[in-house]
Amino acid sequence: MSAAAGSSIDLTRTSAADLAAHLAAGEVSSVEVTRAHLDRIAAVDGDVHAFLHINAAALETAAQVDADRADGATLPPLAGVPIAIKDVLCTLDMPSTSGSRILEGWVPPYDATVVARLRAARMIPLGKTNMDEFAMGSSTEHSAYGPTKNPWDLTRIPGGSGGGSAAAVAAFEAPVALGSDTGGSIRQPAAVTGSVGVKPTYGGVSRYGAIALASSLDQVGPVSRSVLDAALVHDVIGGHDPRDATSIPDAWPSMAAAARAGQTGDALRGVRVGVVKQLEGEGFQAGVKSVYHETLELMAAAGAEIVEVSAPHFEYAVAAYYLILPAEASSNLAKFDSVRFGLRSEVPGGTVEDVMGATREAGFGPEVKRRIILGTYALSAGYYDAYYGSAQKVRTLIQRDFAACFEQADILVSPSAPTTAFRFGEKLADPLAMYLNDVTTIPANLAGVPGMGLPMGLAPEDGLPVGLQIMAPARQDARLYTAGAAIEQLLEAQWGGPLWAQAPELRTA
């Protein structure tokens, strides 16, 4: 607790937007805000395990922001606000392991572009968050450093691969975080932890310095507890980067301005909301469906036009994805060869191939090995056209489905995940059941369109968070923020406050 504006406020439960306002007004210092979050991490992260590494220079960085502010320097809007960083992103002052033993202790010689932009915005990196190894997973159970726990129920998964970033935000260990989303790794953790997560348009945020899983699918994006906070971070990290060949050179509008527009007036009136017929039904938890339909009714009451749309090729999305992703992953992970960097297992008298094999055997976990083998097979002579080539054709059909849907609707909606958070170990023995957990989020990655996940309530059968997914056409990320902020406002008016206020208290050390 720290005094601000003459009253006592809990700095760890204050939004990034409000923290920025308090900091700018001189009502609280960045050192106070950063210390409050470091204290919170020390108190609860023993149980949650959201962080793999804490930034030793966080308070020093915060003190410099305070000093510059005291000297009258003009500072960026989020200067002094702390942020957590998924361990898939390179940081020159902290280890970047991507949740794998093969990179244990590795400190890159450079920052990812998004990290460099955070630093330029004078935000305070708190540390690196846990994740499924090389982002391969939907539960953070595949981290080489042990699983992250869901702050709503410590016996359940926080989603994946970005479970660490979502849990850090949901447990009030950080106001905002960065994640990466290849098939739902921001949106699905947001769903099961009651937080907000955005996968931007492919090419809208730089991938330079993000340790690649599948280069045609990966996108970096914000994680937060409110739509406006996600928008503020998006404005910091977004925009063209000449070092990323896939980066879109377009100028982008302010996402924060779009979110604020959604908070005023009748932002949903007349908006055509497309309900994707193929993204609910068999395999969806009853409570997820009931909360989803209640949310649709709320949107209709606010003036939105609810339209059912069909995307017939979405049913093939998971199958196509699990051919494209392993193929690209097997190629990307070939660089971990024991020769250039990372782990090296010595084989006395062995060849380079022997050392490489021993290193990869010791350094890669079972899920990574499974996907490398799948990908290598899919790309092998005689199978390329049958598997990888066919999957790319399905991808084209899914892109066409999206184009047809967006002719009938301004935004598309679905649940962000088919179930609430499942218990640890429940799906580890059945990889296919785990893969199907991303059934609603994968299509957006295959098409490159932006998607947002935000909380829409608690499932009646287990009292756990349920997420709403909103999708917009490529380059129309601002549309997500306007609609998302408007929906968030409707729901919070119904709840009498944000969903996170209903989260159980965590045991403190």
GULORO-40913 format. One line per 10 residues: for each residue x, y, z of C-alpha. Coordinates in pm, whole numbers, plus 32768, in hexadecimal, padded with zeros to 4 digits. Example, Ala and Ser with C-alpha at 12.3 -4.5 7.8 and 13.67 -1.06 7.14 Angstrom:
84CE/7E3E/830C | 8557/7F96/82CA $
***
This chain:
8000/8000/8000 | 8079/815A/7FB2 | 7FEB/82B4/7FDD | 7F75/835D/7EA2 | 7E9B/8491/7E85 | 7E79/849B/7FFD | 7DD7/8343/8017 | 7E4D/81E1/8036 | 7E3F/811C/7EF1 | 7EB5/7FC0/7E9E $
7FB6/7FFE/7D91 | 7FB3/7E94/7D23 | 7E3D/7EA2/7CD3 | 7E4C/7FED/7C20 | 7E3A/7FEA/7AA3 | 7F64/8051/79CF | 7E99/817B/7950 | 7E54/81F2/7AB5 | 7FB9/81AE/7B26 | 8034/8281/7A03 $
7F4B/839C/7A6E | 7FBD/8388/7BDC | 812A/8386/7B6D | 80FE/84AE/7A82 | 804F/8575/7B93 | 8168/852D/7C89 | 8078/847B/7D77 | 8150/8345/7D84 | 82B0/82EE/7D13 | 831B/81DF/7C21 $
83F7/814E/7D34 | 82C1/8128/7E13 | 81F9/8086/7CFC | 8314/7F9D/7C98 | 8360/7F3D/7E01 | 81F0/7EF0/7E3F | 81F2/7DFB/7D1C | 833F/7D5E/7D7F | 82B7/7D30/7EDF | 817E/7C8F/7E51 $
8253/7BA1/7D80 | 831D/7B45/7EB6 | 81DA/7B09/7F78 | 8115/7A2F/7E84 | 81F4/79AE/7D6E | 8273/788C/7E3D | 811A/77F2/7E03 | 80C8/7887/7CAD | 821E/7861/7C04 | 81D1/7965/7AF9 $
833A/79E2/7AEA | 8479/7932/7A81 | 855A/7A5E/7ABF | 8539/7BA8/7B7C | 85E7/7CDB/7AF2 | 86F0/7D43/7BEE | 86FD/7EA1/7B54 | 8586/7EE9/7B6D | 859A/7FDB/7C93 | 86CC/8089/7C02 $
8615/80BA/7AB7 | 84E5/813F/7B71 | 85BE/8231/7C3A | 864D/82BE/7AF6 | 84ED/82FD/7A70 | 8496/83B0/7BB5 | 85D2/8482/7BA0 | 858A/84E7/7A38 | 8425/853E/7A93 | 849D/8611/7BB8 $
858A/86C9/7ACA | 8462/872C/79F2 | 84A9/863E/78D0 | 838B/85F4/77E1 | 8347/8482/7808 | 8278/838A/773C | 8117/833A/77BE | 8170/81EC/7864 | 82BE/825C/78F5 | 82F7/81B5/7A46 $
81E9/80A9/7A1A | 8269/7F45/7A59 | 823D/7E2E/795A | 8285/7CB7/7951 | 8323/7C1B/781A | 82E3/7ABC/7795 | 8426/79F6/778C | 8405/79C0/7613 | 8485/7B25/75E1 | 85F8/7B76/75DC $
8675/7C5E/76EF | 87E0/7CC6/76FC | 87E3/7CE6/7876 | 871D/7BAD/78D7 | 8722/7A3C/7876 | 8642/79E0/7750 | 85F9/786C/7761 | 84AD/7841/76AB | 8455/7751/77C5 | 8561/7657/7753 $
8692/75B7/77F4 | 874B/75D8/76AB | 875A/7753/76E9 | 877D/774A/7864 | 883A/7880/78D9 | 8867/790B/7777 | 8875/7A87/7771 | 884B/7B12/760F | 8932/7C23/758B | 8806/7CF4/751C $
869F/7D55/7572 | 856F/7CED/74AC | 84DD/7E1F/73FC | 83A9/7E1C/74DD | 8489/7E17/7613 | 855A/7F37/7587 | 8416/7FF8/7553 | 83A7/7FB5/76B9 | 84F1/803E/7732 | 84D2/816E/764D $
8376/81A6/76E2 | 8424/81A3/7838 | 8357/807E/78B8 | 83F4/7FA7/79C9 | 8439/7E3A/796F | 83E8/7D6B/7AA5 | 846E/7C22/7A21 | 8431/7AFC/7938 | 82FA/7A24/794A | 82D2/78AC/7933 $
8252/77FD/77FB | 822E/76AE/774D | 837E/764D/76B9 | 83B1/770A/7571 | 8242/776F/758F | 81CF/760A/7549 | 80A4/75D1/7627 | 7F54/7648/76A7 | 7F8A/7622/781D | 80EE/768F/787F $
811D/7527/78F3 | 822C/74FD/77EC | 8317/75FE/7886 | 8467/7563/78DB | 845D/7631/7A1D | 8315/75AD/7AA8 | 81AC/761D/7A70 | 8110/776C/7ABF | 7FD1/775B/7B93 | 7E89/7809/7B4A $
7E4E/791D/7C51 | 7CD7/78CD/7C4E | 7D1C/7762/7CB5 | 7E7F/76EB/7CF3 | 7E21/7586/7C92 | 7DD6/75F4/7B2E | 7E9A/7662/79FC | 7EC5/77D4/79A3 | 7EB2/778A/782E | 7FD4/7786/7740 $
80C5/77BC/76B6 | 80BC/7910/7761 | 803A/789A/78B2 | 8149/7959/796C | 80EB/7AAF/78DD | 7F75/7A75/7911 | 7FA8/79F6/7A75 | 8091/7B18/7ACC | 7F84/7C11/7A65 | 7E65/7B4B/7B05 $
7F27/7B23/7C4D | 7F6F/7C9D/7C58 | 80E5/7C60/7C35 | 80EF/7D4A/7B07 | 7FF1/7E43/7A7B | 8041/7DDC/7914 | 8117/7CDE/785F | 818D/7C74/7708 | 8130/7B27/7672 | 8149/7A78/7524 $
8030/79CA/746A | 806A/78B8/7365 | 7F1D/7803/7381 | 7E7C/78A9/74AF | 7F9B/78CE/75A8 | 7F27/7A28/7616 | 7DAD/7A04/75EF | 7D7C/78AB/768D | 7E44/78FC/77CC | 7D7F/7A44/77E0 $
7C3D/7978/77D3 | 7C92/788C/78EF | 7D2E/7996/79D2 | 7C26/7AA7/79A6 | 7D15/7B95/78FA | 7D27/7C4F/77AB | 7E0F/7BE5/7692 | 7E3B/7C56/752A | 7ED6/7BAE/73FB | 7F15/7CCE/7309 $
7EFF/7CB6/718D | 8020/7BE5/710C | 8134/7CDE/70BA | 80A1/7DEE/7199 | 819C/7DB5/72B2 | 830A/7D5D/7278 | 837A/7BF4/72A5 | 84EC/7C52/72A2 | 8588/7BB9/73D9 | 8461/7AD6/7421 $
84E5/7970/7431 | 8427/78D9/730E | 8337/77B7/7324 | 827E/77CF/71D7 | 82E4/7907/711B | 81A9/7929/7048 | 80C8/7914/717C | 817F/79BD/72A2 | 8113/7B16/731A | 8179/7BDD/744E $
8063/7C8E/750C | 7FF3/7D28/7658 | 7F61/7C81/778E | 7EA4/7D50/7890 | 7D76/7D69/7975 | 7CBE/7E6A/789C | 7C8C/7EB3/772C | 7D17/8015/7750 | 7E57/7F94/77F4 | 7E8A/7E9C/76D7 $
7E58/7FB8/75DE | 7F58/8095/768C | 805D/7F80/767C | 8000/7F33/7511 | 8048/809F/74B9 | 81A3/807C/7553 | 8208/7F38/74A6 | 8154/7F56/7357 | 81C2/7FE9/720C | 82B7/7FA2/70F7 $
840A/7F06/713B | 84FF/7EF0/7017 | 85B1/7DD0/70C7 | 847B/7CF5/70A3 | 8440/7C94/6F38 | 82D2/7C49/6F83 | 8290/7D9A/7029 | 8179/7E6A/6F89 | 81FA/7FC6/6F28 | 80A2/806C/6F59 $
8063/8180/7056 | 7F7E/8104/716B | 7E76/81C9/7228 | 7E86/81EB/73A4 | 7DF4/80B4/7444 | 7DCA/8172/758B | 7CF2/8275/74D8 | 7C25/8157/7444 | 7BF4/80BD/759F | 7B8D/820C/7633 $
7A91/8236/7517 | 79F9/80EB/7582 | 79CA/816C/76E4 | 78ED/828C/7674 | 7788/8287/75F9 | 76ED/817A/7525 | 7824/80E4/7489 | 7774/7F99/7442 | 763B/802F/73A3 | 761C/7FB7/723D $
7756/7EDF/7250 | 7722/7D96/7196 | 779F/7C83/727D | 77DD/7B3B/71C7 | 77A6/7A03/7296 | 787B/78F3/71F8 | 77A3/77BB/71E7 | 78D2/76D0/71DD | 7972/775D/731C | 7880/76D0/741B $
77CD/7586/7447 | 7855/742C/748D | 796F/742A/758C | 7912/757F/761D | 78CC/758C/7792 | 7761/75DC/77E7 | 77C4/7701/78C6 | 789E/7798/77B4 | 777A/778C/76C0 | 7680/781F/77B8 $
7763/7945/7817 | 77AE/797E/76A4 | 763E/7991/7645 | 75F4/7A7A/7769 | 7709/7B5F/76E6 | 7676/7B57/7587 | 7524/7BBF/7619 | 75CB/7CDD/76D3 | 766E/7D54/7590 | 7522/7D3F/74D7 $
747B/7E0C/75EA | 758B/7F15/75B8 | 752A/7F34/7449 | 7612/7E3A/73A2 | 7587/7D73/727E | 75CB/7C01/72BE | 7601/7B41/7178 | 764B/79CC/7159 | 7768/798F/7064 | 77FA/784E/6FE0 $
7968/77F6/6FAF | 7954/7692/6F2D | 7ACC/765A/6F13 | 7B0F/76B7/7080 | 7AD2/754A/70DB | 7C1A/74F5/7029 | 7CDE/760D/70D7 | 7D6E/753D/71F3 | 7DE3/742B/7105 | 7E84/7526/7017 $
7F23/75E4/7137 | 7FC1/74AC/71C9 | 806A/7469/707D | 80DD/75CD/7033 | 8157/7617/7195 | 822E/74DC/71C8 | 82C0/7504/7069 | 832C/766A/70AE | 8398/7611/7210 | 8477/74F3/719D $
8523/75E8/70B1 | 8541/76FF/71B5 | 85C3/761B/72C8 | 86D7/758E/71EB | 87AD/76B2/7265 | 87C7/7612/73BE | 88EA/753A/7359 | 89D7/754B/7488 | 8AD8/7600/73B2 | 8A78/776F/73A7 $
89D1/77B7/74F6 | 890A/7718/760C | 8933/75C4/76AE | 8A47/74D5/7641 | 8A51/7368/76AB | 8BB1/72E1/7683 | 8BDF/718A/75E0 | 8D4B/711D/760E | 8DD5/70AE/74BF | 8C86/70FA/7418 $
8C45/71B0/72D2 | 8B8F/72FE/72B2 | 8A55/7235/7261 | 8A7F/716A/73A2 | 8AA4/72A7/7472 | 8978/7348/73C7 | 88A1/7215/7401 | 8904/71FB/7570 | 88C9/7370/75A5 | 8770/736C/7505 $
8713/7232/75C6 | 8776/72D9/7711 | 86FD/7438/76C1 | 85AA/7408/7618 | 8477/7392/76D4 | 8382/7287/7657 | 8288/7377/75B2 | 839D/742B/74F1 | 8428/72DD/747B | 82CA/726D/7414 $
8294/73A2/733E | 83F0/739C/72A2 | 83B6/7232/7236 | 825B/7288/71AF | 82E3/73B2/70F0 | 840D/72FD/7060 | 8326/71E7/6FE7 | 8230/72DF/6F4C | 834D/7386/6E8B | 83F8/7245/6E1E $
8417/71DB/6CB3 | 82DA/7137/6C39 | 8202/71CB/6D4D | 822E/7342/6D1C | 810B/736B/6C28 | 8029/727B/6CE2 | 8054/7324/6E33 | 80F7/747D/6E3C | 8082/74DF/6CDF | 7F1B/7471/6D27 $
7F1B/752A/6E73 | 7F7E/766C/6DC1 | 7E57/763D/6CD1 | 7D70/761C/6DFF | 7E0A/775B/6E88 | 7DA4/7811/6D48 | 7C3F/778D/6D6B | 7C32/780A/6ED4 | 7CA6/7963/6E62 | 7B8B/7962/6D63 $
7A93/78FD/6E72 | 7B00/7A2A/6F3E | 7ADA/7B10/6E10 | 7977/7A8E/6DD4 | 791C/7AB6/6F46 | 799D/7C1C/6F4F | 78BA/7C74/6E2B | 7796/7C28/6F13 | 7825/7CA0/7060 | 7908/7DB2/70EC $
7998/7CD0/71FA | 7985/7B5B/723D | 7959/7AC2/7396 | 797D/796F/743C | 79E7/78E5/758E | 7B63/7907/75B6 | 7B7F/77A1/7630 | 7A8A/767C/7632 | 7AAE/763E/77A9 | 7B1A/76EB/78E7 $
7C70/769A/7978 | 7CA3/7524/7997 | 7D65/7476/7AAD | 7ED8/742E/7A92 | 7F21/72E1/79ED | 7DC3/72BC/795C | 7E2E/72CC/77F0 | 7FA2/727C/77FC | 7F6B/7112/7795 | 7E93/717B/766D $
7F49/7278/758F | 7E20/728A/749F | 7D34/72F9/75B6 | 7E33/7402/7613 | 7E4E/7477/74A9 | 7CD3/7497/748A | 7CD9/7596/75A3 | 7D46/7698/749F | 7C26/764D/73B2 | 7B90/77AC/73C3 $
7CD5/7873/73BA | 7D9B/77C2/72A7 | 7CD5/7849/7179 | 7D3E/79B3/71BE | 7EAF/794E/71B9 | 7E88/788B/7074 | 7DE5/79BA/6FD1 | 7EC1/7AC5/7074 | 7D94/7B8A/70F6 | 7D93/7C33/7250 $
7CE5/7B95/7379 | 7C98/7C05/74DD | 7C3B/7B3A/760D | 7B87/7BDE/7731 | 7ACC/7B56/7860 | 7955/7B2C/783E | 7900/7A8E/798C | 791F/7956/7A61 | 78A0/77FF/79FC | 7782/779C/7AE6 $
77FC/7635/7B18 | 795B/7687/7B99 | 796A/7802/7BD6 | 7A96/7826/7AEB | 7ACB/7936/79E4 | 7A41/791A/7883 | 7AD3/79E4/7763 | 7A33/7A90/7637 | 7AFA/7A9D/74F4 | 7ACB/7BC0/7402 $
7B65/7BB8/72A4 | 7B81/7CCC/71A2 | 7C03/7CE4/703C | 7D7C/7D02/7008 | 7E04/7E5C/705F | 7CBD/7EB3/7116 | 7D4A/7E7B/7275 | 7CB0/7FC6/72E6 | 7B58/7F2E/72A9 | 7BA6/7E22/73B0 $
7BFD/7F26/74B4 | 7AC4/7FF8/747C | 79DE/7ECA/7488 | 7AA2/7E26/75A3 | 7A98/7F5D/767F | 7922/7F85/7642 | 78DA/7E17/7698 | 79BB/7E2D/77CB | 78FB/7F5C/7844 | 77AB/7EAB/7819 $
7821/7D79/78D6 | 78C2/7E3A/79F3 | 7783/7F07/7A20 | 76CB/7DBC/7A45 | 77CE/7D2F/7B3A | 77F2/7E71/7C04 | 7969/7E80/7BBA | 7A78/7DC5/7AFE | 7A7E/7C49/7AFD | 7BD4/7C41/7BA2 $
7B37/7CD5/7CDE | 7A8B/7B82/7D0C | 7BD1/7ABD/7D04 | 7C26/79FE/7E44 | 7D39/7A86/7F22 | 7E85/79D6/7EFF | 7F4D/795F/8029 | 806F/7A4E/8067 | 81C8/79EA/80DC $
***
